[in-house]
Amino acid sequence: HERLPARAAADASVPQTRVNAILAGADGSLWIGANRALLHMQDGQFTSRGRELGSQQVYEIVQTRNGGLYVAARFGLYRSVGDGPFEEVSSEESAFCVTEDREGGLWVGHGDNRGLHHYRNSHAQAVWTEARVRCVYDDSGGDLWFGSRDGLHRLRDGVITDYGLDDGLPDVRVHTIVRGRGKTLWIGTAKGFVKWSGTAIVSDVTPAVLAEMNIGAALEDSAGVLWFSLASAGGFTLKDGTLGELPGLSDGRIHWFWEDPDGILWIGHESGLFQHRDNEIRKVNDAAFDRLKNPRFLCHFVSKDGVLWMGTSNGIVRYRSNRFDVFASDCGLKCDNIERIVADHAGNLWFGGRDGLFHASIVEIDKVASGRLSRLES
């Protein structure tokens, strides 16, 4: 990879490097975590930050309610307050996932058998160190859940309860924890889903065939139907113990699900965009998509005004007021493979992925869509 500039204008070309994380800060600035660098964009300028991190891979960036910035990286966790330098909070190997609790404490999942750590008032406590922690979830009811390669774990009032095969997990490798309706949770493992009912793991609501499935994306909709994809290809629904395969989607990976305010479910797939409405899954075919040349729909972002933005393998799609608009490389985009989208406080959208990072003004995007501008300055 090329060395990223210490300082450059926000409209300057950023060298190609995979973007792993994008955070819109409370002050309107933007933080970008890449394979070998941490970038900060403020007042129209990029600055290379985190010299203390060296050339580590950045996995996640989190800003706490009091303004502290935490960076989870390949060789530990780092913190910066205000404009100060980054200090090493933990030198434990590989900080992967970070979440803030209601009291302002920070829960960090580490790799390499370092487990779960709790950081509060600048003091760190190793809460659980039996295995690598893959996911952390605060249920807002006082319980902290985390999944590891050794099972599912719940922390309540300082006591950790472990759940394994004997408790109904189909596999101890827990990859994801998805919020369901009420007090329920869906637990995705290397061999399928189970449901936390609020008091226990309920495995009899899931068909036995789920034990052979490696779970990818997941969403429980407003009707209580669980939609999920497989890590390899295809997806299913689960309702009242009945498993249904998603028709027309088995040939390729499902990247994301989203339910809009009207109850329509949107599905981003390797072969295009799909919707579920009126009990039927249909591929969305729009003349605007022809410019994208068979795109893969890789990610989505819903802005505060309810506009749906979608990143694809060949450009950007916007859905607003029942209309699709497409922005491809021929209108000035410097990056095609869009895997992440976020908005800043200055009216820009930022796009990141395999080919690097770029941004575009929403005002300019509107002008291109209406024909008042021929190209974006991205």
N, C-alpha and C positions, 0 to 999 in steps of 0.2 A: 504494500500500500504506500501511496505517497504521503509525505509529511504534511499535515494540515497546517494552514497558516496561523501564525500567532495572532494576527489581526487582519481583517479584510472587510470590505463593504458587504452588506447583506445581499446585494445583488451580484456580488462576484461569484465566479464559479467555484464551487467547493469540490475538491478532489474526490474521485470515486472511492467510496468506502461504505461498507454495509452499515446502515443505521438500525440500531437495535431498540432504541427508546427515544421518545420525544415527550418533553414536559413543558406545558405552558405555565410559567411561574405566576405567582399572585401579583407581581409588579408589572406584568405584561411582557416580560422578557421570555426568551425561549432557551431551553436546555436540550442538547442533542447528545445522546450516548452512541458512540460508534465502536467499531471493532478495536481501534487503537487510540481513541481520543475522546475527550469530553469538550464539547463546544458550547459557548454561551453567546446568544445574540441579543444585544441591547442597544437601543438608540441607533438602530440601523447598522451596527457593526458586529461582526463575528470576532470573538476572542477565544483562543484556545485556553481552557482552564484545566485545573486539576493536575498541575505539574507534579504534585505529590503522588498521583496515581501512576505515573510513568506511562507506559504504552499498553496498559491493561485493557481487556475487553470489558465494556460497560454493559450490564444486563438490565438494570432498572434505575430510574431516578424518581425520588419521592420528595415532595415538599410538605412538611408538617404544618399544623395549624399555627404554630408560633413563628413560622417563616424559615425554619431550619431546612437545609437541603441535604439529602442523603443519597449517596451513590452506591449501589450494589455492583461490585466488580469481581473480576476473576480471582483476585487474591484478598478479598475482604470488603469491609464496609467503611465508607468515608463520609465525613460531615463537614459542612461549611455553614457559618452563621454570618449573615450580612454579606459584605464583600470580602470577608476574610479568607485565608487560605484553607484548603482542605486538610483536615486532620484524620489520622487513622483511628477509627473507633474500634475496629476489630481487625486483627490480622488472621482471623480464621479463614480457611480456604473457601473460596467461591460463595459469595453472598448472592442468592438467586432471587428470593422473593421477600418483599417488605410490606408491612401494613401497620397503620397507626391505630391504637385503641382509643377508647373514649376518654381515658385519663391522660392522653398525650404520650403514652409509652409507645415504643417501637418494637414490633416483633419481626425478627429476621430469620429466614430459613437459610441455612448454610448447607453446602455440599460436603463431600468427603468425610461423612460420618461425624460432622460437627454439630448437626442437629438444629434445635431452635434456641434462640437467645432473645432475652428481653432487655431493652435499653431504656432507662428512665433516669432523668436528672444526671446525665453523664456517667451513670454507672451501668455496667453490663452484668447480667446474670445468665449463666448457662442454665436454661430451664430443662432442656432435654437434649441429650447428646448421643443417642443410640444409633442414629443413621442419618442419611441425607434427607432433608426436608424439601419436598417438591412444591407444596402449595400451603398457603395460610389463609384462613377465613375468619373474620370477626362477625358473629351472627347478631350483634347489637343487643343481644339479650343477656350478656354477661359471660358467654362462653366463647373461647377461642378454639377453633378447630385447625388442625394441620395434618397434612398427609405426608407420609414418608414411604420409603421402599420397604418398611417393616409394618405398615398398617395405617389405620386412622386413629387420631388422638384428639381428646378433648381436654382442655384446661379450664377448670372451674374452681374458683376460690382457692387457688394455689395447688390444687390436686389434679394430676393428670390421669385420665382413664384411657386405657389402650383398647382398641377394637381390632380383632384379627379374624382368622378363618373360623374359629369357634363361635364368633359373634355374628357370623353371616356374611362377611366379606368374601367375594369369590376369588380374590387375589389380594395379597398384602401390599402390592405396589400401587399406591394411591396417587393418581395423576392430577385429579381436579376435584374441586368441591363447588357445586352449583346450588345457588339458593332456589328453593321451591316456594310454593305457596304456604302462608302461615309459618309454622315452625319447622317445616320439612326441609331437608337437604338431599341433594342427589350426589352420590359419591361415585366418581368414575375411576375405575381401576384398569389394570392391564388385561383383565378378563371380565369386563362388563360393569354395569351399573347396579347399585343397590340404593335403597331409599332410607334416610333417617326420618322416622315418623314423628320425632319430637321426644320420644322416650327410648327407642331402640332401633336397631337396623332391621329393616323389613326386607327380607330377601325373597319371600314367596310371591311378591307382587311382580317380580321380573322373571320372564321365561328363562328356562335353563340355557337356551342357546346364547344368551347374553354372556355366559361364562367364557365364550370363545372370542369375544369382541374387544378390541383395543380402542378405547373411546377417544374421540377428537373434540370437536366443538359441541356445545350443548346449550339448550334453552328450554325452560318450561313456560308455555304460553299462558294467556289469561284464562283459558279453558281447562288448565290443568294437564295438558298434553306435553309430554317430554319429547323434544326433538333432539336428536343427537347424530353426529357423524362418526364414522370410523376413521382411524388414523390413516388407513390405506385408501379406501374408496367407498362411496355410498353412505347411506344413512337410514335411520329408522325413527318411528314414533313409538311411544309407549304410553298407553292409557288403560287404566283399570286392569293391569296385568296382561294386556294384549299387545303384542309386538307387531308392527306393520312396517314393511320395507317402503322406502320412499321411491315411488315409481319414476323411472327415467333418469335417476341420479346415481345408479350403481357404477357407471363407467366414468370414474373420476372422483376427485376429493372435494368434499364440501368444506369451505373455509369459514363460513359464518352464517348465523341466523339472526334475524331481527324482526320483531313484531311492531307494526306501526299502530298509531292510535285508533285506527279503524279495525284492528284485529287481523289485518292481512300479514301473513308471514313472508318475509323476504329471505331468499337463500342465495348465497354467493357460492358458485360452483366452478370447477375447472372448465366446464364447457359453456358457461354463460350465467345469466341471471334468471332466477325462477321465483314464482310467487305461489303461495297456497291460499286460495280463496274459493268459497262455495264448495268446500270439500274436494278440491281438485288442485293438483300441482301442474302449473303450466309454465313453459318457458316464455320469458318476456322477449318478444321480438319487436324491435323498434328500428325504424329506418336510420336513426342516428347512430346505431351500433355498427353500421356497415363500415364506418371509418376506423373502427377498432380492430377489424380483421380477426374475428373469432377470439375474443378476449377471455382470459381467466379472471373471475371476480374475486380478488384476494383479500380485501378489507372494506370496512365501511365506517362512516363517522356521521353522527347526527348533530348538526349545529343547534344552537340555542333557539333559532327561529324555526326549527323543525325540518330544515332542508336535509335531505339524505345525499351524502357524498360517497362515492364508491371508487376505490382504487383497483385498477385492473393491470393486466400484463402489458397493455398497450396504451394506457392513458387514464383519464379521469372521467367519471360519469356523474352528473348532477341530476337529481330528481326533485323538481319543485313545481308546485301548482299543476300536477298531473302532466308534466312535460319532462322529457329526458333531453339533456344537453351533454354533448361529448366534447372533450378537449384532448386532442391527441398531439403527437409530436409535430404535426404540420401547422399547429397554431402557436408554436413557440415553447412547448414543454421541453425541459432538458433531461427529463427522466421518464421512462415509460413504466417500468416495473414498480408499481405503487403498493407498498405493504403496510404503510402507516399514514394516517392523516390526523392533524390536530389544528385547531384554530388559536391564533394569538389575540392579544387585546388591541392590536393595531389594524384589524381588518384584513389580515392575511391568513391564508391556509398554507400549512407546511406539509410537505409530502416526503416520505422517506422509504427506503427499501434497499434492494440489492445494489442499485447503481448510485446510491448517495442520497443527498438531501437538496431540496429546492423549495421555493415558496412562490406564491402568486397572490396578488391583491384580489380580493373578492369583487371590488369595483371593476377592475380590469376584466375579470372573468365574466361579469355581467355584460360588459361592453362587447367582448368577443362573441358572446352568445346572441346578442341583439344585432351584430353586424356593424357596430360603431367602431370596432377596433379589429384589425386583422390578425394580430399576433400578441401573445402574452409575453411580458418581460419576467420570465421565471428564473 
